[in-house]
Amino acid sequence: MPKTLTAIYDGQHLLLDEPLALEPNRRYIITVQGPAIERVDEPNDAWKVLEALQGTVDAPPDWAVEHDHYLYGLPNRRPDTIK
């Protein structure tokens, strides 16, 4: 089962932020994704966070128009676009 973790790379090793229960002496596949978003201290950094998250959520192409349909199950606003 896939698990998403965060870690710090010290130049040689990945240091996990939480313990991970894995079977020793086994080979695992690890996917490295760009840097995690650090804690934002300044209020104006929220735009940087949103910018970094842009394009990271898989959603239907009509998400912006039909968000009430997808979130709350309301009827489609534009039934002609249903695929």
VEXGU-801059 format. One line per field, with one value per residue: y, x, z of N, C-alpha, C in turn; residue in three letters. Coordinates in nm, 3 decimals. Example, Ala and Ser with C-alpha at 12.3 -4.5 7.8 and 13.67 -1.06 7.14 Angstrom:
n_c2 = -0.569	-0.225
n_c1 = 1.319	1.285
n_c3 = 0.780	0.708
ca_c2 = -0.450	-0.106
ca_c1 = 1.230	1.367
ca_c3 = 0.780	0.714
c_c2 = -0.330	0.003
c_c1 = 1.320	1.290
c_c3 = 0.780	0.787
type = ALA	SER
***
This chain:
n_c2 = -0.117	0.214	0.488	0.818	1.015	1.256	1.389	1.485	1.571	1.524	1.557	1.319	1.119	1.030	1.158	1.051	1.205	1.075	0.755	0.450	0.153	-0.100	-0.403	-0.532	-0.547	-0.564	-0.466	-0.157	0.052	0.389	0.700	1.019	1.334	1.682	1.944	1.956	2.175	2.419	2.544	2.837	3.156	3.426	3.627	3.705	3.500	3.306	3.311	3.210	2.948	2.858	2.886	2.696	2.466	2.456	2.278	2.029	1.873	1.617	1.653	1.668	1.810	2.003	2.103	2.365	2.487	2.302	2.257	2.246	2.028	1.816	1.836	1.846	1.693	1.811	1.881	1.889	2.199	2.253	2.040	1.962	1.928	1.690	1.392
n_c1 = 0.085	0.071	0.240	0.261	0.528	0.726	1.054	1.389	1.669	2.001	2.220	2.344	2.177	1.829	1.628	1.368	1.060	0.890	0.861	0.893	0.741	0.889	0.984	1.298	1.601	1.494	1.420	1.290	1.071	1.115	0.974	1.070	0.954	0.928	1.051	0.898	0.641	0.739	0.678	0.486	0.566	0.518	0.233	0.189	0.299	0.121	0.032	0.252	0.248	0.002	0.069	0.271	0.123	-0.033	-0.174	-0.136	-0.345	-0.555	-0.830	-1.158	-1.196	-1.397	-1.414	-1.407	-1.643	-1.839	-1.814	-1.995	-2.148	-1.961	-1.865	-2.095	-2.291	-2.494	-2.718	-2.579	-2.462	-2.425	-2.543	-2.487	-2.217	-2.144	-1.958
n_c3 = 0.000	-0.096	0.065	0.176	0.268	0.448	0.437	0.528	0.340	0.402	0.248	0.215	0.318	0.349	0.594	0.770	0.867	1.036	1.200	1.011	0.939	0.800	0.635	0.715	0.513	0.255	-0.079	-0.178	-0.370	-0.427	-0.473	-0.556	-0.500	-0.570	-0.342	-0.019	0.094	0.309	0.642	0.650	0.742	0.698	0.630	0.362	0.217	0.149	-0.112	-0.243	-0.153	-0.264	-0.534	-0.553	-0.519	-0.740	-1.004	-0.890	-0.808	-0.906	-1.106	-1.257	-1.592	-1.596	-1.343	-1.221	-1.309	-1.235	-0.957	-0.736	-0.804	-0.794	-0.529	-0.360	-0.477	-0.624	-0.903	-1.238	-1.369	-1.631	-1.824	-2.084	-2.106	-1.996	-1.995
ca_c2 = 0.000	0.335	0.578	0.942	1.058	1.367	1.362	1.586	1.514	1.592	1.554	1.179	1.030	1.084	1.143	1.054	1.284	0.983	0.617	0.375	0.009	-0.176	-0.525	-0.507	-0.620	-0.576	-0.353	-0.082	0.156	0.519	0.807	1.147	1.445	1.808	1.979	1.980	2.315	2.445	2.629	2.974	3.246	3.557	3.615	3.719	3.380	3.216	3.305	3.119	2.813	2.826	2.873	2.568	2.357	2.464	2.164	1.906	1.801	1.560	1.687	1.670	1.935	2.102	2.122	2.503	2.517	2.204	2.221	2.207	1.892	1.721	1.844	1.826	1.605	1.886	1.855	1.963	2.328	2.246	1.896	1.937	1.900	1.559	1.298
ca_c1 = 0.000	0.154	0.235	0.332	0.607	0.817	1.188	1.492	1.789	2.116	2.332	2.379	2.069	1.696	1.590	1.222	0.999	0.820	0.910	0.829	0.749	0.919	1.059	1.440	1.673	1.413	1.433	1.165	1.070	1.092	0.953	1.104	0.880	0.991	1.055	0.772	0.620	0.775	0.587	0.485	0.561	0.467	0.100	0.188	0.354	0.012	0.029	0.360	0.198	-0.097	0.142	0.343	0.025	-0.102	-0.158	-0.103	-0.468	-0.624	-0.972	-1.217	-1.170	-1.502	-1.416	-1.437	-1.784	-1.926	-1.766	-2.106	-2.187	-1.861	-1.852	-2.219	-2.384	-2.602	-2.724	-2.483	-2.508	-2.419	-2.551	-2.436	-2.074	-2.121	-1.894
ca_c3 = 0.000	-0.100	0.179	0.150	0.383	0.425	0.489	0.505	0.280	0.464	0.155	0.196	0.360	0.374	0.735	0.773	0.974	1.125	1.182	0.904	0.966	0.680	0.658	0.688	0.407	0.134	-0.170	-0.193	-0.472	-0.366	-0.570	-0.496	-0.556	-0.532	-0.200	0.052	0.130	0.448	0.718	0.600	0.856	0.661	0.570	0.216	0.155	0.110	-0.258	-0.284	-0.126	-0.367	-0.659	-0.550	-0.527	-0.867	-1.093	-0.818	-0.775	-1.022	-1.102	-1.391	-1.661	-1.570	-1.197	-1.182	-1.336	-1.170	-0.824	-0.647	-0.842	-0.744	-0.384	-0.285	-0.548	-0.687	-1.048	-1.321	-1.419	-1.777	-1.858	-2.218	-2.100	-1.933	-2.087
c_c2 = 0.124	0.422	0.702	0.988	1.185	1.335	1.481	1.514	1.592	1.596	1.412	1.086	1.105	1.055	1.160	1.136	1.198	0.842	0.545	0.226	-0.066	-0.301	-0.501	-0.594	-0.652	-0.452	-0.290	0.019	0.287	0.621	0.939	1.256	1.573	1.838	2.001	2.127	2.330	2.532	2.773	3.067	3.381	3.541	3.624	3.599	3.280	3.203	3.211	2.974	2.771	2.805	2.738	2.450	2.353	2.343	2.034	1.822	1.749	1.588	1.684	1.806	2.043	2.131	2.262	2.535	2.428	2.168	2.181	2.066	1.790	1.722	1.802	1.739	1.678	1.855	1.940	2.094	2.326	2.101	1.863	1.902	1.765	1.463	1.156
c_c1 = 0.090	0.134	0.316	0.400	0.682	0.949	1.278	1.613	1.908	2.239	2.378	2.261	1.936	1.660	1.439	1.171	0.921	0.873	0.829	0.850	0.765	0.996	1.205	1.494	1.588	1.434	1.296	1.181	1.033	1.078	0.981	1.030	0.944	0.985	0.916	0.762	0.649	0.669	0.599	0.468	0.499	0.331	0.101	0.249	0.246	0.004	0.138	0.317	0.099	-0.030	0.213	0.246	-0.047	-0.070	-0.127	-0.225	-0.529	-0.772	-1.027	-1.195	-1.275	-1.517	-1.460	-1.585	-1.876	-1.884	-1.878	-2.154	-2.090	-1.850	-1.978	-2.322	-2.501	-2.605	-2.621	-2.543	-2.517	-2.422	-2.496	-2.287	-2.043	-2.063	-1.920
c_c3 = 0.000	0.022	0.144	0.277	0.347	0.492	0.460	0.446	0.333	0.373	0.128	0.222	0.368	0.518	0.743	0.890	1.073	1.102	1.074	0.930	0.833	0.717	0.623	0.574	0.285	0.050	-0.188	-0.305	-0.404	-0.478	-0.499	-0.573	-0.504	-0.384	-0.142	0.085	0.279	0.514	0.668	0.718	0.822	0.593	0.418	0.145	0.114	-0.041	-0.310	-0.263	-0.234	-0.503	-0.666	-0.565	-0.661	-0.954	-1.022	-0.782	-0.903	-1.008	-1.245	-1.458	-1.633	-1.419	-1.156	-1.200	-1.252	-1.028	-0.729	-0.678	-0.781	-0.592	-0.310	-0.356	-0.612	-0.837	-1.123	-1.366	-1.571	-1.819	-1.995	-2.217	-2.038	-2.037	-2.043
type = MET	PRO	LYS	THR	LEU	THR	ALA	ILE	TYR	ASP	GLY	GLN	HIS	LEU	LEU	LEU	ASP	GLU	PRO	LEU	ALA	LEU	GLU	PRO	ASN	ARG	ARG	TYR	ILE	ILE	THR	VAL	GLN	GLY	PRO	ALA	ILE	GLU	ARG	VAL	ASP	GLU	PRO	ASN	ASP	ALA	TRP	LYS	VAL	LEU	GLU	ALA	LEU	GLN	GLY	THR	VAL	ASP	ALA	PRO	PRO	ASP	TRP	ALA	VAL	GLU	HIS	ASP	HIS	TYR	LEU	TYR	GLY	LEU	PRO	ASN	ARG	ARG	PRO	ASP	THR	ILE	LYS
***
